[in-house]
């Protein structure tokens, strides 16, 4: 009886294990079916998304197949390259025109002995380079640039009067000029007038829409022109060379500023790099 009971219990236990195994197998089969259905739904959704993306690409201005390939990237880069090249070419032509007008001013001042016409042409050469740089940098004529344009455009009117005022002051005032070489005393009024005018213009370029770098380059060009103007040269060739050098440096500096976009303001130049990046 005890043996029969044990056999019966073993059979019951085996039947229970078999039932649990069948139940586990059925649950695994259901989970596998659910996973397959989930994969099919994901694949169907992915296919739908791909179709929507294809429709958007075809509807885009640069649509068609391969819109995300190297050809599309090249087509986006080409206008930028062409724009930079055309800008550099226009600035080079602008530099040549400014130097041509400056050379014409030197001809009027030295050969034809017409300093008023020469001063007016020098102002026109600078204003042309400045306005051309503003246009190339895609910056409109804002009120900040008007003092620079006014200062350069009226150079032929106010500079002769300014020079005469300084010459009269040096003649009438009792200034201790005995320590200076006698050779440079006749050129001293012109040198002072050029240095003062160039310094004012450099400050205008720095604080009225330019940059600190442009101000430094303008001031260095003014120092070079002033040094040449102080040379004892009765033919005024050194003065003409100073005018050519000043306009060459200024036109080149304005062109470089325009190539950089004309967006370097005074605060961005003086500020730390991290703040410039945030700006």
FENSULSUL-V497444 format. One record per backbone hydrogen bond with DSSP energy under -1.0 kcal/mol. NH is the residue of the N-H (numbers start at 1). CO is the residue of the C=O. If there is no record, write none. Layout:
BEGIN
nh = <NH:NH>
co = <CO:CO>
END
This chain:
BEGIN
nh = <5:6:7:8:9:10:11:12:13:14:15:16:17:18:19:20:21:22:23:24:25:26:27:28:29:30:31:32:33:34:35:36:37:38:39:40:41:42:43:44:45:46:47:48:49:50:51:52:53:54:55:56:57:58:59:60:63:69:73:74:75:76:77:78:81:82:83:84:85:86:87:88:89:90:91:92:93:94:95:96:97:98:99:100:101:102:103:104:105:106:107:108:109:110:111:112:114:118:119:120:121:122:123:124:125:126:127:128:129:130:131:132:133:134:135:136:137:138:139:142:145:149:150:151:152:153:154:155:157:158:159:162:163:164:165:166:167:168:169:170:171:172:173:175:177:180:191:192:193:194:195:196:197:198:199:200:201:202:203:204:205:206:207:208:215:216:217:218:219:220:221:222:223:224:225:226:227:228:229:230:231:233:236:240:241:242:243:244:245:246:247:248:249:250:251:252:253:254:255:256:257:258:259:260:261:262:265:269:270:271:276:277:278:279>
co = <1:2:3:4:5:6:7:8:9:10:11:12:13:14:15:16:17:18:19:20:21:22:23:24:25:26:27:28:29:30:31:32:33:34:35:36:37:38:39:40:41:42:43:44:45:46:47:48:49:50:51:52:53:54:55:56:60:66:69:70:71:72:73:74:77:78:79:80:81:82:83:84:85:86:87:88:89:90:91:92:93:94:95:96:97:98:99:100:101:102:103:104:105:106:107:107:108:114:115:116:117:118:119:120:121:122:123:124:125:126:127:128:129:130:131:132:133:135:134:140:142:145:146:147:148:149:150:152:154:154:155:158:159:160:161:162:163:164:165:166:167:168:169:173:175:177:187:188:189:190:191:192:193:194:195:196:197:198:199:200:201:202:203:204:211:212:213:214:215:216:217:218:219:220:221:222:223:224:225:226:228:231:233:236:237:238:239:240:241:242:243:244:245:246:247:248:249:250:251:252:253:254:255:256:258:257:263:265:266:267:272:273:274:275>
END
